Structures are given as structure tokens and as C-alpha cells.
Amino acid sequence: MLEIMCTAMLFDLDGVLIDSTPAVTRVWSRWASAHGFDPVELVRKAHGRPSIETIREFLPNSDHQAENREVERCEMEDVEGVVTLPGARELLATLPANRWTIVTSCTRALAEVRLRAAGLPTPHEFVTADDISNGKPDPEPYLRGASLLGVVASACVVVEDVPAGIRAGRSAGARVIALRTTVSDQELSGAGANWIVNTCAYIDVKNTGAAGQLILTLNLESNSVDRGELRRKAIRD
């Protein structure tokens, strides 16, 4: 067990608090096929980024806003299999409401749809693609998230699952706990993750320390995981 002290926690959404992988894969695979791209490559690049950035990369000469609206419409209509990941609900319930928020590459409308589908609380204020000029891996999203809580990013712990988000957190000055829900340990550590655990179930809030600091405990016992089993467990839970 490892203890970490921080002032607040900043959570990515997809792959951290919820599993929307089946829905994301379906929507982006259809979009890729419709435009003649390799679905596997496109889905991999779409993870953890604002959708419009993926569209700009693959269709530089298109009407990006129109394409983005269509992708978002499809994602909002497809919530089949969107479930809470292990430990997420319990971890959020132990945190004071003013000590955590969500920093996601989704739009606000899509994030709210997925939070409702998964049955998770919606923070009063959180950061979405609608609120920023530069998406992950730029530090702007996590700097804004820390600002919403009235703290500096260096006093926060970020929880992420993909390299773009890890780099965004580290560039903002935060420490990053990476989850093994989406990519390999090698990719997570290569992006700069400070610690790697399976899911939020391996993170506990022990208590609050001096000056209201949060004391987190990480269970680092397990060093490998079957990602398919993580998703099956999420569905069972």
C-alpha cells in the first residue's frame, strides 16, 4: 500500500469512471468505414481526445463542425453498454464535493448523457470540450479543472487511462494515477504516469490530514490485468 497526500482529485470520464468503450467503438467504426478509413486505427486515435480533433486530423478539408455534430448525435443516442467501472461510485462517494471534479474530452451534453446512463453524480462544475481551446494532451483542461476547485494543479492528483490525458495532467503539474482499463502499462508509464493501478477500486481515501489534505491509499499489489475481465466486472457490478 502507498499513501499519497493531495488537495483535490481530477478525474477523466471514459475509461476512468465509466466504460463507454463498446459505444465509442461502434460510433467511430461506423464513421471510419463511411469515410474509407481503417476503423481500428481511427478508434485508437480517437480515445481521450475531443472528437473534433480526430475529425480535423482525418478529414482536414471537411466541414468539421457538421461532422462533429453528427458524431456527437450518434454517441448521445448509443449508450448501450455504458456502465460504471469498478470502484468509481464508491470512491466518489468518499470525496468531499468540493475536492473533486471531472475533466473530459466529451462535450458537456455527451458527458451528462453518459453520467446519467451509468448512474453517477454530475459535479456542479466540470470541464468539457466546450470549455477549452486546447484539448488533451495540452495542459489547459487540467489547469482549468484545478481552477474550478480553487486549487493549483500541482496540489491535485489526476486519474487517467490514456497517454494524451496523462501527458495533459503531468504538463499541468499534477501527479497522475493511471488505470489499466484501456492501454498497456508500457504506454501508461511511457506517457509519464506516476502510478498504475487496475481501477478506481484500488484507490481509497484514508482520511483527511492537516489543513484538510486528502490522504489517498493505493493498492499496488497487482501488476497485471485482463482488460476484458475489467469490463466484464463493470457489467456485472
Helices and strands as residue ranges (DSSP letters): E 2-6, E 8-11, E 18-19, H 21-34, H 39-46, H 51-58, H 64-77, E 83-84, H 88-94, G 97-99, E 100-102, H 108-118, G 129-131, H 140-148, G 153-155, E 156-160, H 163-171, E 175-179, H 185-190, E 195-197, G 200-202, E 203-208, G 210-212, E 214-218, H 227-236
